[in-house]
Amino acid sequence: MTVLAQQLVLGLLIGSLYGLAAAGLSLVFGVLKVLNVAHGELIMLGGYGAFWAVALLGMDPFAALALVVPAALVLGAVLFLGLFGFVMRADEETRIKNSLLIGFGLALALHALAVQLWTADERSIPTPYGGAVITVAGLSLPVVRLLTLALAFALIGALHLLLAHWRWGQAIRAAAEDWQAALLTGIDVRRAYLLAFAMGTALAGAAGTLVTIGYSISPSIGLEWTLKALIVVVLAGLGSMLGTFTGGLALGVAEAVSAAAFGGPYREVVGLVIFVVVLLVRPRGLFGR
Amino acid sequence: MPLLEVERVSKAFGGVRAVSDVSVSLEEGELLGIMGPNGSGKTTLFNCIAGALSPDEGRIRLDGHDITGLSPHRICALGIARTFQLVRPFGGLAALDNVLVGRLFGRRRHDGGAHVEAERLLALVGLEGRAAVPAAQLTLIDRKRLDLARALATGPRLLLLDEFLAGLNPAETETAMALIRRLLAGGTTILMIEHIVWALADLSRRLVVLSAGEKIAEGPPAAVAADPAVVDVYLGTPRAGRGRA
């Protein structure tokens, strides 16, 4: 019983990162109607950014967020202006197709770049407080992972508030609903798209940083994280960032349960089952509109 | 100087000339009605004015400034707002947020008091008490009202109403017409497309009739209604040998 409870708690902790990873993908997909399949590679890049900040600059791993997030924001703006912005003129169907091509190309390029810069070895950031564990009711809670959960939740909350109250947050939501009506309401929709894409990339950077601290990264983790994020987006549906976060927690828990019930290898299977079942039964997702 | 001058505008889709050499002008404070059968180019003309489409030929001027082919958000910032034939509020946003967006991004752009102003506009169109309701959950008439409030929130000098009265029952039509009269009395200039001829005749002093993309008549409602070309378009030409001797 305690073993299962322990598994569930660990599932919840990793699930918060699934939620954070999915939030960026969901924002870009929901607003631009573009599926960025290189989202996982952006997470990977964020992870190495944090790795550098710690290894070269000697920063505290969590403080590295303050460097990685703004850098990712700029990277996102550059990627939009240089790549994804060009598909926005097309109708929605063409947008999706062209964005997939761009995304796969970008994913391959970023993967190769990461192998060049950091080799194919797995990396993780050791923290001075890395081994610390809090024990509650017989369950051990690693401090570092608790912190990543808290930060992931704080970032999602901040995003939620930005979208709800910031002037351009309103514009992003309006553009997601109906870009033509948004244009005629005086919104510079291209700028709203640029901001949404940059924010999505910043979220990927933050997720990458937290993954490197609590877990580990290598140049090839991109596809795995894109998949996790996509599963969460399908499970949670579009339109609610808090819903996406909840979806991430749910996936983490589901993985833990299936690993406990059927053995370790089945951890990866359950997500794909959820993916198919949700698409069959409730295509707009649990919290989607 | 007229507030809006549409000068010899044409727009074609493939081989179809949806709008052909149409000129319209509108004085400040005036309500001009546009009527015409389905497919006569009314909405295309609106789209050219609001910037959703760029005309192939001709110029469009607002208060003397050439706005032809500008992006819709620029044109909105210069003071033209529109409502849609098929209403298009931002469904997932609360009613108040819909209006707020217009207020934050339209012509009169100052953030202070945006909330108060948005609430005032909701009350003006009769949506007080529904501010927190997501737009998608409103009834048709309420969504139309919201569309109008959002357009008004951008602070337009010229308001384009695309079949604002369509789909309303007689009581709702009266309410909507009273609202339009109130806007007119408040100094808003309005260009409206409408199929409900009696309402249009009642609201406007001048009508323009389009048919197959061309302007076929212009003038006071009574004169336009008696115009043989207009009668012809709406009722058809009597076939030779039947109607006429």
Boltz contact constraints between the chains, C-beta under 6 A:
constraints:
  - contact:
      token1: [A, 167]
      token2: [B, 104]
      max_distance: 6.0
  - contact:
      token1: [A, 170]
      token2: [B, 101]
      max_distance: 6.0
  - contact:
      token1: [A, 174]
      token2: [B, 90]
      max_distance: 6.0
  - contact:
      token1: [A, 174]
      token2: [B, 101]
      max_distance: 6.0
  - contact:
      token1: [A, 177]
      token2: [B, 90]
      max_distance: 6.0
  - contact:
      token1: [A, 177]
      token2: [B, 91]
      max_distance: 6.0
  - contact:
      token1: [A, 177]
      token2: [B, 92]
      max_distance: 6.0
  - contact:
      token1: [A, 178]
      token2: [B, 88]
      max_distance: 6.0
  - contact:
      token1: [A, 181]
      token2: [B, 88]
      max_distance: 6.0
  - contact:
      token1: [A, 183]
      token2: [B, 72]
      max_distance: 6.0
  - contact:
      token1: [A, 183]
      token2: [B, 73]
      max_distance: 6.0
  - contact:
      token1: [A, 184]
      token2: [B, 50]
      max_distance: 6.0
  - contact:
      token1: [A, 184]
      token2: [B, 72]
      max_distance: 6.0
  - contact:
      token1: [A, 184]
      token2: [B, 82]
      max_distance: 6.0
  - contact:
      token1: [A, 185]
      token2: [B, 101]
      max_distance: 6.0
  - contact:
      token1: [A, 185]
      token2: [B, 102]
      max_distance: 6.0
  - contact:
      token1: [A, 186]
      token2: [B, 73]
      max_distance: 6.0
  - contact:
      token1: [A, 186]
      token2: [B, 76]
      max_distance: 6.0
  - contact:
      token1: [A, 186]
      token2: [B, 77]
      max_distance: 6.0
  - contact:
      token1: [A, 186]
      token2: [B, 105]
      max_distance: 6.0
  - contact:
      token1: [A, 186]
      token2: [B, 106]
      max_distance: 6.0
  - contact:
      token1: [A, 186]
      token2: [B, 154]
      max_distance: 6.0
  - contact:
      token1: [A, 187]
      token2: [B, 73]
      max_distance: 6.0
  - contact:
      token1: [A, 187]
      token2: [B, 105]
      max_distance: 6.0
  - contact:
      token1: [A, 188]
      token2: [B, 73]
      max_distance: 6.0
  - contact:
      token1: [A, 239]
      token2: [B, 92]
      max_distance: 6.0
  - contact:
      token1: [A, 289]
      token2: [B, 92]
      max_distance: 6.0
